[in-house]
Amino acid sequence: MPARLAGPAHLNHYERAHWSIENKIHWVRDVTFHEDNSQVRTGTAPRALASFRNLGISTFRLAKRANIAHVRRDLLNHNDAFAAYGI
């Protein structure tokens, strides 16, 4: 993009949009699900596990649960597994 079209406000918008994705998905996967510590590295397993993590995060958010780490702690007690979804 030419410099005359890419003003500071325009560039700032794209930079903030990028970081909102980083903070919303990747940070949760890295910190809450410890994705960076995963030992799975062969075949399609890493992609499959990332998909399952994304599915879990999306499911929890659709259930109106903002704190993903708290939901995971709720799920540790199998008797209260449905509490994560408000059931």
C-alpha positions in Angstrom: 0.0 0.0 0.0 1.4 3.4 -0.9 2.4 5.7 2.0 -0.1 8.3 0.9 -3.0 5.8 1.4 -1.7 4.3 4.6 -2.1 7.0 7.2 -1.5 6.6 10.9 -5.2 6.0 11.7 -5.4 3.4 8.9 -2.4 1.5 10.1 -3.4 1.7 13.7 -6.8 0.1 12.9 -5.1 -2.9 11.3 -2.6 -3.3 14.1 -5.3 -3.2 16.7 -7.4 -5.7 14.8 -4.4 -8.1 14.7 -3.8 -7.9 18.4 -7.5 -8.4 19.3 -7.2 -11.8 17.5 -3.9 -12.5 19.2 -5.4 -11.7 22.7 -8.7 -13.4 22.1 -7.6 -16.8 20.7 -3.9 -17.4 20.8 -3.3 -16.0 24.2 -6.0 -18.3 25.7 -4.6 -21.3 23.9 -1.0 -20.5 25.0 -1.7 -19.6 28.6 -4.8 -21.5 29.6 -4.3 -24.7 27.5 -0.5 -24.6 27.6 -0.3 -25.1 23.9 3.3 -24.0 23.7 4.3 -26.8 26.0 2.7 -29.5 23.9 4.9 -32.5 22.9 2.7 -33.4 20.0 4.6 -32.6 16.8 3.9 -35.3 14.1 1.3 -35.7 11.4 -1.9 -33.9 11.7 -2.2 -34.3 15.5 -1.0 -30.7 16.3 -3.7 -29.2 14.0 -6.4 -31.5 15.3 -5.5 -30.6 19.0 -5.6 -26.9 18.0 -9.0 -27.4 16.5 -10.3 -29.1 19.6 -8.9 -26.2 21.8 -10.7 -23.7 19.5 -13.9 -25.7 19.7 -13.7 -25.7 23.5 -13.0 -22.0 23.7 -15.8 -21.2 21.2 -18.3 -23.5 23.1 -17.5 -21.8 26.4 -17.9 -18.4 24.9 -21.2 -19.3 23.4 -22.3 -20.5 26.9 -21.5 -16.9 28.0 -18.5 -17.9 30.1 -15.8 -15.2 29.8 -13.2 -16.8 32.0 -12.0 -19.9 30.2 -9.6 -20.9 33.0 -12.4 -20.9 35.5 -14.5 -23.1 33.2 -11.7 -25.5 32.9 -11.4 -25.7 36.7 -15.2 -26.4 36.8 -14.7 -29.3 34.4 -12.1 -30.9 36.6 -14.9 -32.1 38.8 -16.8 -34.5 36.6 -19.9 -34.3 38.7 -20.1 -30.6 37.9 -19.2 -30.9 34.2 -22.5 -29.4 33.0 -21.9 -26.3 35.3 -19.6 -25.0 32.6 -22.6 -24.6 30.3 -25.0 -23.3 33.0 -26.9 -26.6 33.0 
